[in-house]
Amino acid sequence: MLQASSPSKSEPLQGSINPIACNPLDDYLALCKDACDGEIDRLYGAGERGSNGLYDLIFDYPLRGGKALRPALSIAACLGLGGHLEAILPTAATLELYHNAFLIHDDIEDESWWRRGKPTLHIDHGVPIAVNVGDAMLSLSLQPLLDNVERVGLGPALRILRAVAKMTRLTVDGQALELEWVRSNAWRLDDEDYLKMVELKTSWYSFITPLQVGAIAAGAGRERLAPLESLGRHLGAAFQITDDLLNLRADPQEYGKEIGGDIWEGKRTLMLLHALRSAEPPDQERAVRILAKRRPSADGELKLAELLDRLTAVGQLSQSGRIEIEARLQGHHPSESKTLNDIRWLYELMHRVGSLRHAREVAARQASEAAAVLASLDWFPRSRHHDVLADLVDYVHGRTR
C-alpha cells in the first residue's frame, strides 16, 4: 500500500521553502508526490476497495517511484495563484493515474521490457491483464473530476473536466501519429513535424494541462490559459527532446536495459530525423532499410544472434553455416528484425552527422522560449511555487547541455 502523508497536511506545500534544502525542486516534487500518493490511497486504498488483485496492480507503477511531475505542476500553479491544496489534489491524483495508465499502454505498444528498473507490467503479468489495469486506471480517474464540484464549484469543475478531456484526445492523437510514422516507415519529416507530434503526445498531458487545471482550481480566468499553454508547449518540447537524448547517452550494449530503446522501436526522434535528412544517399538508404525491420520480440532472439556472432568470430561456426541457420530461423518470424549491429550503426550515424548536437540546440531554444514566457507572466506573483516553475525550466535547460 502507498505510504504517504494525509492530503490534509498542506502546510509543507503552502508554507515557505526550507532554506537548508539541498535541492528545492526535488524537495518540492517529493512533497507533491507524498500528497498525491496520499490522495490516491484515500480514493482507492484498501479501506475503499476491499480485497481485489486488480487494485494491487493499479498501485504497481506508482509504487516504483517517479517524480510526480504532472501533479507538482498542477499544485504549483494552483498554490502560486492563491488557491488551496485541497482544491487541486483530486485533479492532481487524476493526472497521475492518467500518466501511469499511459505508461502501461505505451510499454505494450513499444514492446518495452523495463520500466523504472523492473519488468514492465505486461512482461510480468501478460498483455491482457496489463491492458485491463491501464483501462481501470483511466476509468477510475473520472470520479475525482466529478467530485471537484464539491471542492471548487460547478463552473471550475466543468472547465477542469473539459481540459482533461481535451488533453486525453490530443494525447492519443499524438500517439497515433507517432505509431503511424513507425508503421509506414515515414522519414521525410522535419523538425516542425516532430515538434507538432511532441506537442500532442507530450506537452498537453505532461505540461499544458497540469498548469491550466491548477490555474482553474485557483479561480484564474480564461485569459490566463493561453500563456500557460505557450509555457507548457515549449517546456514539453525541451523536456521530450532531452529525454530522447538521454536515451542515447551510452552505446546500446545491452538490450534488456533499454539503452537505445527508442532506436529499437524505430521512434522518429529529432535526432533520427535529422540524421536521415543529413546522411549521404547510401547511408540514408541503409538507415531506412534498418528502420523497416521490426524490433526483436523476445530476449532470446537477440541473445541467439549474439551467440552466432561469437561462434563465427572464433571460428567455431562457418559464415555459410551462420547464414543457413539464420535463413532457417527467419522462417519462424513474419519479418526480419533489427540486430545489435544495426542499432550501433544508426547510433554512430547520428553522431557522425551532428544529430545529437542539433537536438541539443533545438532543446535549448525551446527551454529559452519557456523561460521567456514564464518571465512575462506578471500576474503570477513570485513565491515558492513560481520559483519551482523557474527551477524546472532551469533544470530542463541544464539537461540540454
C-alpha positions as CSV (number, residue, x, y, z in Angstrom):
1,M,0.0,0.0,0.0
2,L,1.1,3.5,-0.7
3,Q,2.7,5.1,2.3
4,A,2.0,8.8,2.2
5,S,1.0,11.8,4.2
6,S,-2.6,12.7,4.6
7,P,-3.7,15.1,1.9
8,S,-5.0,17.5,4.5
9,K,-1.4,18.2,5.6
10,S,-0.9,21.1,3.2
11,E,1.3,23.3,5.3
12,P,4.6,22.0,3.9
13,L,3.5,22.9,0.4
14,Q,1.7,26.1,1.2
15,G,4.5,27.3,3.5
16,S,7.9,28.8,2.7
17,I,10.8,26.8,1.3
18,N,13.1,25.1,3.7
19,P,16.3,27.3,3.4
20,I,18.6,24.3,4.1
21,A,17.1,22.0,1.4
22,C,19.8,20.8,-0.9
23,N,17.6,21.0,-3.9
24,P,14.4,23.0,-3.6
25,L,12.9,21.5,-6.8
26,D,13.5,17.9,-5.7
27,D,12.2,18.8,-2.2
28,Y,9.0,20.3,-3.7
29,L,8.5,17.3,-6.1
30,A,8.8,14.9,-3.2
31,L,6.2,16.8,-1.1
32,C,3.8,16.8,-4.1
33,K,4.3,13.1,-4.7
34,D,3.7,12.4,-1.0
35,A,0.4,14.4,-1.1
36,C,-0.6,12.8,-4.4
37,D,0.1,9.3,-3.2
38,G,-1.9,10.0,-0.1
39,E,-4.8,11.2,-2.2
40,I,-4.7,8.1,-4.4
41,D,-4.5,5.9,-1.3
42,R,-7.6,7.8,0.1
43,L,-9.5,7.2,-3.1
44,Y,-8.5,3.7,-3.9
45,G,-6.8,2.2,-0.9
46,A,-7.7,-1.0,1.0
47,G,-10.3,0.8,3.0
48,E,-12.2,1.8,-0.1
49,R,-12.0,-1.3,-2.3
50,G,-11.6,-4.4,0.0
51,S,-9.5,-7.3,-1.4
52,N,-9.0,-7.2,-5.2
53,G,-5.9,-8.1,-7.1
54,L,-6.7,-5.6,-9.8
55,Y,-6.2,-2.7,-7.4
56,D,-2.9,-4.1,-6.2
57,L,-1.7,-3.9,-9.8
58,I,-3.0,-0.4,-10.1
59,F,-0.5,0.6,-7.4
60,D,2.4,-1.2,-9.1
61,Y,3.8,1.6,-11.3
62,P,3.1,4.4,-8.8
63,L,5.0,2.5,-6.1
64,R,8.0,2.2,-8.4
65,G,8.8,5.9,-7.9
66,G,8.8,8.6,-10.4
67,K,8.9,12.4,-9.9
68,A,5.1,13.1,-9.9
69,L,5.9,15.9,-12.3
70,R,2.3,16.4,-13.5
71,P,0.7,16.7,-10.1
72,A,3.5,19.0,-9.0
73,L,2.9,21.4,-11.9
74,S,-0.8,21.5,-11.2
75,I,-0.2,22.1,-7.5
76,A,2.4,24.8,-8.1
77,A,0.1,26.6,-10.5
78,C,-2.8,26.4,-8.1
79,L,-1.0,27.4,-4.9
80,G,1.1,30.0,-6.8
81,L,-2.1,31.8,-7.9
82,G,-3.6,31.8,-4.4
83,G,-5.5,28.5,-4.4
84,H,-5.5,25.8,-1.8
85,L,-4.1,22.3,-1.9
86,E,-7.5,20.7,-1.3
87,A,-8.9,22.4,-4.4
88,I,-6.4,20.8,-6.8
89,L,-5.4,17.5,-5.1
90,P,-8.2,15.2,-6.6
91,T,-7.2,16.5,-10.1
92,A,-3.5,16.1,-9.3
93,A,-4.2,12.4,-8.4
94,T,-6.2,12.1,-11.7
95,L,-3.3,13.3,-13.7
96,E,-1.0,10.8,-12.0
97,L,-3.5,8.0,-12.8
98,Y,-3.6,9.1,-16.4
99,H,0.2,9.2,-16.6
100,N,0.7,5.7,-15.2
101,A,-2.1,4.3,-17.4
102,F,-0.4,5.8,-20.5
103,L,2.9,4.2,-19.4
104,I,1.3,0.8,-19.2
105,H,-0.2,1.1,-22.6
106,D,2.9,2.7,-24.1
107,D,5.0,-0.2,-22.8
108,I,2.8,-2.6,-24.6
109,E,2.7,-0.6,-27.8
110,D,6.5,-0.1,-27.7
111,E,7.2,-3.7,-26.7
112,S,9.3,-2.4,-23.8
113,W,10.7,-4.8,-21.2
114,W,11.7,-2.5,-18.4
115,R,10.0,0.4,-16.5
116,R,11.7,2.1,-13.6
117,G,14.2,-0.7,-13.1
118,K,11.7,-3.6,-13.2
119,P,10.0,-5.7,-15.8
120,T,7.0,-3.9,-17.4
121,L,3.6,-4.9,-16.3
122,H,2.8,-6.9,-19.4
123,I,6.0,-8.8,-19.2
124,D,5.3,-9.7,-15.5
125,H,1.5,-10.4,-15.9
126,G,0.7,-10.7,-19.6
127,V,-0.7,-8.3,-22.1
128,P,-4.5,-8.9,-21.3
129,I,-4.0,-8.1,-17.6
130,A,-1.8,-5.1,-18.3
131,V,-4.3,-3.6,-20.7
132,N,-7.1,-4.1,-18.2
133,V,-5.1,-2.4,-15.4
134,G,-4.4,0.6,-17.7
135,D,-8.1,0.7,-18.6
136,A,-9.1,0.5,-14.9
137,M,-6.8,3.5,-14.1
138,L,-8.4,5.6,-16.8
139,S,-11.9,4.7,-15.7
140,L,-11.1,5.5,-12.1
141,S,-9.9,8.9,-13.0
142,L,-13.4,10.2,-13.8
143,Q,-14.9,10.2,-10.3
144,P,-12.4,12.6,-8.7
145,L,-13.1,15.1,-11.6
146,L,-16.8,14.9,-10.8
147,D,-16.1,15.3,-7.1
148,N,-14.5,18.6,-8.0
149,V,-17.9,20.2,-8.0
150,E,-17.9,20.0,-4.2
151,R,-14.4,21.4,-3.9
152,V,-14.2,24.2,-6.5
153,G,-17.8,24.7,-7.6
154,L,-19.7,23.6,-10.7
155,G,-18.2,26.1,-13.2
156,P,-14.5,25.5,-12.5
157,A,-15.2,21.7,-12.1
158,L,-16.6,21.6,-15.7
159,R,-13.7,23.6,-17.0
160,I,-11.2,21.2,-15.4
161,L,-13.2,18.3,-16.9
162,R,-13.1,19.8,-20.3
163,A,-9.4,20.5,-20.0
164,V,-8.7,16.8,-19.1
165,A,-11.0,15.6,-21.9
166,K,-9.1,17.7,-24.4
167,M,-5.8,16.5,-23.0
168,T,-6.8,12.9,-23.5
169,R,-7.9,13.4,-27.1
170,L,-4.8,15.3,-28.1
171,T,-2.5,12.8,-26.4
172,V,-3.9,9.8,-28.2
173,D,-3.8,11.8,-31.5
174,G,-0.1,12.4,-30.9
175,Q,0.5,8.8,-30.0
176,A,-1.4,7.7,-33.2
177,L,0.7,10.0,-35.3
178,E,4.0,8.6,-33.9
179,L,2.8,5.0,-34.3
180,E,1.8,5.6,-37.9
181,W,5.2,7.1,-38.7
182,V,6.8,3.9,-37.4
183,R,4.2,1.6,-39.1
184,S,4.6,3.3,-42.5
185,N,8.4,3.8,-42.1
186,A,7.9,7.5,-42.7
187,W,11.2,9.5,-42.6
188,R,10.7,12.6,-44.8
189,L,9.8,14.6,-41.8
190,D,11.3,17.9,-40.5
191,D,11.7,19.5,-37.1
192,E,8.3,21.1,-37.2
193,D,6.6,17.7,-37.8
194,Y,8.4,16.3,-34.8
195,L,7.5,19.3,-32.6
196,K,3.9,19.1,-33.5
197,M,3.8,15.4,-32.6
198,V,5.5,16.1,-29.3
199,E,3.1,18.9,-28.5
200,L,0.2,16.5,-28.9
201,K,1.8,13.5,-27.3
202,T,3.8,15.0,-24.5
203,S,3.2,18.7,-23.9
204,W,-0.6,18.7,-23.4
205,Y,-0.7,15.9,-20.8
206,S,2.6,16.5,-19.1
207,F,2.8,20.3,-19.0
208,I,0.0,22.4,-20.6
209,T,-3.0,20.7,-18.9
210,P,-1.4,20.4,-15.4
211,L,-0.6,24.1,-15.5
212,Q,-4.1,25.0,-16.8
213,V,-6.1,22.9,-14.3
214,G,-4.0,24.2,-11.5
215,A,-4.9,27.8,-12.5
216,I,-8.6,26.9,-12.9
217,A,-8.7,25.4,-9.5
218,A,-7.2,28.6,-8.1
219,G,-10.0,30.6,-9.8
220,A,-8.0,32.1,-12.6
221,G,-9.9,33.5,-15.6
222,R,-9.8,32.1,-19.1
223,E,-7.4,34.7,-20.3
224,R,-4.7,33.1,-18.2
225,L,-4.9,29.8,-20.1
226,A,-3.3,30.8,-23.4
227,P,0.1,31.9,-21.9
228,L,0.2,28.8,-19.7
229,E,-0.4,26.8,-22.9
230,S,2.6,28.5,-24.5
231,L,4.8,27.9,-21.5
232,G,3.8,24.2,-21.4
233,R,4.3,23.7,-25.1
234,H,7.9,25.0,-25.1
235,L,8.7,23.3,-21.8
236,G,7.3,20.0,-23.0
237,A,9.3,20.1,-26.2
238,A,12.6,20.8,-24.4
239,F,11.8,18.1,-21.9
240,Q,10.9,15.4,-24.6
241,I,13.9,16.2,-26.8
242,T,16.2,15.9,-23.8
243,D,14.6,12.6,-22.7
244,D,15.3,11.3,-26.2
245,L,18.9,12.5,-25.9
246,L,19.3,10.8,-22.6
247,N,18.1,7.6,-24.1
248,L,21.2,7.7,-26.3
249,R,23.7,8.7,-23.7
250,A,25.6,5.4,-23.9
251,D,26.4,2.9,-26.7
252,P,23.4,0.5,-26.6
253,Q,25.4,-2.6,-25.4
254,E,22.6,-4.3,-23.5
255,Y,19.1,-4.6,-25.0
256,G,17.5,-5.7,-21.7
257,K,18.3,-2.4,-20.0
258,E,16.6,-0.5,-22.8
259,I,19.6,1.6,-23.6
260,G,18.9,3.0,-27.1
261,G,15.3,1.7,-26.8
262,D,14.0,4.5,-29.0
263,I,16.1,3.2,-31.9
264,W,15.0,-0.4,-31.4
265,E,11.4,0.8,-31.5
266,G,12.1,3.0,-34.6
267,K,10.7,6.1,-32.9
268,R,11.1,9.2,-35.0
269,T,13.1,11.3,-32.6
270,L,14.5,14.7,-33.6
271,M,18.0,13.1,-33.8
272,L,16.9,10.3,-36.0
273,L,15.0,12.5,-38.4
274,H,18.0,14.9,-38.6
275,A,20.3,12.0,-39.3
276,L,18.0,10.7,-42.1
277,R,17.9,14.2,-43.7
278,S,21.6,14.8,-43.3
279,A,23.1,11.4,-44.3
280,E,24.6,10.7,-47.7
281,P,22.2,8.7,-50.0
282,P,23.8,5.3,-49.4
283,D,23.7,5.8,-45.6
284,Q,20.2,7.2,-45.9
285,E,19.1,4.1,-47.8
286,R,20.7,1.8,-45.3
287,A,19.1,3.6,-42.4
288,V,15.6,3.4,-43.9
289,R,16.1,-0.3,-44.5
290,I,17.1,-0.9,-40.9
291,L,14.1,1.1,-39.7
292,A,11.8,-1.1,-41.8
293,K,12.9,-4.1,-39.7
294,R,10.8,-5.0,-36.6
295,R,12.1,-5.0,-33.1
296,P,13.1,-8.4,-31.8
297,S,10.1,-9.8,-30.0
298,A,11.9,-11.6,-27.2
299,D,15.2,-11.5,-25.3
300,G,16.1,-15.0,-26.6
301,E,16.0,-13.9,-30.3
302,L,18.7,-11.2,-29.7
303,K,20.8,-13.5,-27.5
304,L,20.8,-16.1,-30.2
305,A,22.0,-13.6,-32.8
306,E,24.9,-12.5,-30.4
307,L,25.8,-16.2,-29.9
308,L,26.0,-16.8,-33.6
309,D,28.2,-13.7,-33.9
310,R,30.6,-15.0,-31.2
311,L,30.8,-18.5,-32.7
312,T,31.5,-17.2,-36.1
313,A,34.2,-14.8,-34.8
314,V,36.1,-17.5,-33.0
315,G,35.9,-19.9,-36.0
316,Q,33.5,-22.4,-34.4
317,L,30.8,-21.6,-37.0
318,S,31.5,-21.0,-40.6
319,Q,29.9,-18.0,-42.3
320,S,27.9,-20.2,-44.6
321,G,26.7,-22.2,-41.6
322,R,25.6,-19.0,-39.9
323,I,23.7,-17.9,-43.0
324,E,21.9,-21.2,-43.2
325,I,20.9,-21.1,-39.5
326,E,19.7,-17.5,-39.9
327,A,17.7,-18.5,-43.0
328,R,16.0,-21.3,-41.1
329,L,15.2,-19.1,-38.2
330,Q,13.8,-16.4,-40.5
331,G,11.0,-18.7,-41.4
332,H,9.7,-18.6,-37.9
333,H,9.2,-14.8,-38.0
334,P,6.9,-12.7,-40.2
335,S,9.7,-10.2,-41.0
336,E,13.4,-9.5,-40.4
337,S,14.3,-8.0,-37.0
338,K,16.9,-5.4,-36.2
339,T,20.2,-6.5,-34.9
340,L,22.6,-5.0,-32.3
341,N,24.9,-4.1,-35.2
342,D,22.0,-2.2,-36.9
343,I,21.4,-0.2,-33.7
344,R,25.1,0.6,-33.2
345,W,25.3,1.8,-36.8
346,L,22.3,4.1,-36.5
347,Y,23.7,5.4,-33.2
348,E,27.1,6.1,-34.9
349,L,25.4,7.8,-37.9
350,M,23.6,10.3,-35.6
351,H,27.0,11.2,-34.0
352,R,28.7,11.4,-37.4
353,V,26.3,13.9,-39.0
354,G,25.8,16.0,-35.8
355,S,22.3,15.0,-35.0
356,L,22.8,15.0,-31.2
357,R,24.3,18.5,-31.3
358,H,21.3,19.6,-33.4
359,A,18.8,18.2,-31.0
360,R,20.6,19.9,-28.0
361,E,20.4,23.2,-29.8
362,V,16.7,22.8,-30.5
363,A,16.0,21.8,-26.9
364,A,18.0,24.8,-25.6
365,R,15.9,27.1,-27.8
366,Q,12.7,25.6,-26.5
367,A,13.8,25.9,-22.9
368,S,14.8,29.6,-23.5
369,E,11.3,30.2,-25.0
370,A,9.7,28.7,-21.9
371,A,11.9,30.9,-19.7
372,A,10.8,34.0,-21.6
373,V,7.1,33.1,-21.4
374,L,7.4,32.5,-17.6
375,A,9.2,35.8,-17.1
376,S,6.3,37.6,-18.9
377,L,3.6,36.3,-16.6
378,D,3.4,39.4,-14.4
379,W,0.1,38.2,-13.0
380,F,1.9,35.1,-11.5
381,P,3.5,36.5,-8.3
382,R,6.9,35.5,-7.1
383,S,6.6,32.7,-4.5
384,R,8.0,29.3,-3.7
385,H,5.6,27.9,-6.3
386,H,6.6,30.3,-9.0
387,D,10.2,29.5,-8.2
388,V,9.5,25.8,-8.7
389,L,8.4,26.5,-12.2
390,A,11.5,28.6,-12.8
391,D,13.7,25.9,-11.3
392,L,12.0,23.3,-13.6
393,V,12.8,25.5,-16.7
394,D,16.4,25.8,-15.5
395,Y,16.5,22.0,-14.8
396,V,15.3,21.2,-18.3
397,H,17.7,23.8,-19.8
398,G,20.6,22.3,-17.9
399,R,19.8,18.8,-19.2
400,T,20.0,20.1,-22.8
401,R,23.7,20.9,-22.4
